[in-house]
Amino acid sequence: MTPAGVVDEIPIVTDSDVVRVRQSVRSLAQQIKLSLVDQTKLVTATSELARNTLVYGRGGHARIEVVTDGRRTGVKALFHDEGPGIPDTDLALADGWSSGKGLGLGLSGARRLVDEFVLDTEVGRGTEVTVVKWSR
């Protein structure tokens, strides 16, 4: 099994970087033996977040790592940008809301697909989203 800790830092500046994030997340999810359904949920959520980092955050980076809480192992993905930030987080997290440019999931869809979801944003400072999917 892959030891807990930082595994992959990926700059997100082009479409191919979004693909690299998906590949890294899928690889780690397979290594820790997440179910196929949980792998798919995590890859889908992180793909949306990587795309948001590129499109709305004007680029940034992702940090993908294997984590443990002593009882279980998971994949943690952190997305950081220094873009304009999200002016209305309630709207951005509302079910069914999307700007129309992503996968159509929006942040609320990504949040539903993972076990932990933390959004930290400030207008003019950028956005950081952290998600975790735990093994069952």
C-alpha positions as CSV (number, residue, x, y, z in Angstrom):
1,M,0.0,0.0,0.0
2,T,1.2,3.5,-0.7
3,P,2.3,5.3,2.5
4,A,0.4,8.3,3.7
5,G,1.9,11.6,2.6
6,V,2.2,13.9,-0.3
7,V,2.2,11.9,-3.5
8,D,1.7,14.3,-6.4
9,E,1.8,18.1,-6.9
10,I,0.3,19.1,-10.2
11,P,0.3,22.6,-11.6
12,I,-3.0,23.3,-13.4
13,V,-2.5,25.6,-16.3
14,T,-3.7,23.7,-19.3
15,D,-6.4,21.2,-20.2
16,S,-3.8,18.4,-20.2
17,D,-3.2,19.2,-16.5
18,V,-6.8,18.4,-15.7
19,V,-6.3,15.0,-17.3
20,R,-3.1,14.5,-15.2
21,V,-5.1,15.3,-12.0
22,R,-7.7,12.7,-13.0
23,Q,-5.0,10.1,-13.7
24,S,-3.2,10.7,-10.4
25,V,-6.4,10.5,-8.4
26,R,-7.5,7.3,-10.1
27,S,-4.1,5.7,-9.6
28,L,-4.1,6.4,-5.9
29,A,-7.7,5.4,-5.5
30,Q,-6.9,2.1,-7.1
31,Q,-3.8,1.6,-4.9
32,I,-5.8,2.0,-1.7
33,K,-8.5,-0.3,-3.1
34,L,-11.4,2.1,-3.2
35,S,-14.4,0.4,-4.8
36,L,-15.0,1.1,-8.5
37,V,-18.0,3.3,-7.6
38,D,-16.0,5.3,-5.1
39,Q,-13.1,5.7,-7.6
40,T,-15.6,7.0,-10.1
41,K,-17.1,9.4,-7.7
42,L,-13.7,10.8,-6.6
43,V,-12.4,11.1,-10.1
44,T,-15.5,12.9,-11.2
45,A,-15.4,15.3,-8.3
46,T,-11.7,16.1,-8.7
47,S,-12.1,16.5,-12.4
48,E,-14.8,19.2,-11.8
49,L,-12.6,20.9,-9.2
50,A,-9.5,20.8,-11.4
51,R,-11.5,22.3,-14.3
52,N,-12.9,25.0,-11.9
53,T,-9.3,25.8,-10.9
54,L,-8.3,26.2,-14.5
55,V,-11.3,28.1,-15.8
56,Y,-12.5,30.3,-12.9
57,G,-9.3,30.4,-10.8
58,R,-7.2,31.2,-13.9
59,G,-4.9,28.3,-13.0
60,G,-3.4,27.0,-9.8
61,H,-2.3,23.7,-8.5
62,A,-3.5,20.4,-7.0
63,R,-1.9,18.3,-4.3
64,I,-3.0,14.7,-4.3
65,E,-2.1,12.5,-1.3
66,V,-3.0,9.3,0.5
67,V,-4.1,10.0,4.1
68,T,-5.1,7.9,7.1
69,D,-7.0,8.7,10.2
70,G,-5.8,5.6,12.1
71,R,-8.9,3.6,11.1
72,R,-9.1,4.0,7.4
73,T,-7.2,5.2,4.4
74,G,-8.3,7.8,1.8
75,V,-7.3,10.0,-1.0
76,K,-7.2,13.7,-0.3
77,A,-7.1,16.3,-3.1
78,L,-6.5,20.0,-2.5
79,F,-7.1,22.5,-5.2
80,H,-5.6,26.1,-4.8
81,D,-5.8,29.1,-7.0
82,E,-5.2,32.8,-6.6
83,G,-8.0,33.8,-8.9
84,P,-10.9,36.2,-8.2
85,G,-12.5,34.1,-5.4
86,I,-16.2,33.2,-5.1
87,P,-18.4,36.1,-4.3
88,D,-21.5,34.1,-3.3
89,T,-20.6,30.8,-1.8
90,D,-24.2,30.0,-0.9
91,L,-25.2,30.3,-4.6
92,A,-22.1,28.4,-5.7
93,L,-22.9,25.6,-3.4
94,A,-26.7,25.5,-4.2
95,D,-28.0,22.3,-5.8
96,G,-28.5,22.7,-9.5
97,W,-26.4,25.9,-9.9
98,S,-23.7,25.9,-12.5
99,S,-22.1,28.6,-14.6
100,G,-22.6,26.3,-17.6
101,K,-19.0,25.8,-18.4
102,G,-18.0,22.8,-16.3
103,L,-19.3,19.2,-16.2
104,G,-22.6,20.5,-14.9
105,L,-22.0,19.3,-11.4
106,G,-20.9,22.5,-9.9
107,L,-19.4,22.6,-6.4
108,S,-22.5,21.1,-4.9
109,G,-22.3,18.1,-7.1
110,A,-18.6,17.6,-6.3
111,R,-19.4,18.0,-2.6
112,R,-22.0,15.2,-2.8
113,L,-19.5,12.8,-4.4
114,V,-16.9,12.9,-1.6
115,D,-16.8,12.2,2.1
116,E,-15.2,15.5,3.2
117,F,-15.4,18.8,1.4
118,V,-13.9,22.1,2.6
119,L,-14.3,25.4,0.7
120,D,-12.1,28.4,1.6
121,T,-12.5,31.4,-0.6
122,E,-12.3,35.2,-0.5
123,V,-12.9,37.7,-3.2
124,G,-9.6,39.0,-4.5
125,R,-7.6,36.3,-2.7
126,G,-8.6,33.1,-4.5
127,T,-10.0,29.7,-3.6
128,E,-8.9,26.5,-2.0
129,V,-11.1,23.4,-2.0
130,T,-10.1,20.2,-0.2
131,V,-11.9,16.9,-0.6
132,V,-11.3,13.4,0.8
133,K,-12.8,10.1,-0.2
134,W,-12.3,7.3,2.5
135,S,-12.0,3.6,2.0
136,R,-15.0,1.6,3.3
